[in-house]
């Protein structure tokens, strides 16, 4: 125990020194209680509350973590405004570490400390492409949306988006996706269909910056999605409310195909709630979205050094092992070679850098609203 305490002190001291070298004011360290704000689904809440926080506290005695959770990011816009205002007024952000889809937007606005090895030493192990996509955010886990299918009834699943759309129309009522505002697996299907009608340059722009003008190009994709109403499960323009309902529809045989999160599907398989005949694959032209999730440290956090310590620990092999092997079944953002061999064995060929990113939070929220207005209903 004495050795562990000594190691924790050394890590904390080195982070302070690095912060000072990067021009980060060490005077902001005020507490060993770290305020973490999470905007996500319940599986991410469980990752933090049941896995990461207890392990971090065990490795860093004397530290505590308070988690504030916003289900599905329902208050992303308000939280973004709050943090932006705190930065402008030089006031306490109220959060020391943020995990949410709007982190990249905050990074683009200069509200966050830039993710560098000076701020978080372990970030040196993260790929440059993944790091750049964070717009200043700290990558800490990854996942992808995949196509799940009943291998008994669909021995040869579609390999491209066009083939998937053709399959949906040829098999009425056998495909579904959830309301995009209710979960990322449904959102990924929506963005992928919309992206089919957009150029690669326009897709990249929407992934990196808010752009209302380009959103007018969503119209053909939204029209295609509306045309699918009579072919999706229920055949009346209604959709599952969230990721969990989509998985349930697959598991109970109501549908033969659906878009699902890689991590949530793996968790269902581990729990025995997903039949063995349900498999997953990735489509092409374009693929479903995926990539890294990012953490952010607000520039007006009053607890900088403790936030640095937690963010750095999350990028350690010990924490990345937990993200991959725990109930989340996530993908790592550090090289697989740095993981425990038994953990990394199932990740051969995983390349986070090639996963297709979602739109920037501001654009994705607008797409969810556009879908709700244009698609559901007969």
Order of alpha helices (4+ residues) and beta strands (2+ residues): alpha-beta-alpha-alpha-beta-alpha-beta-alpha-alpha-beta-alpha-beta-alpha-alpha-alpha-alpha-beta-alpha-beta-beta-alpha-alpha-alpha-alpha
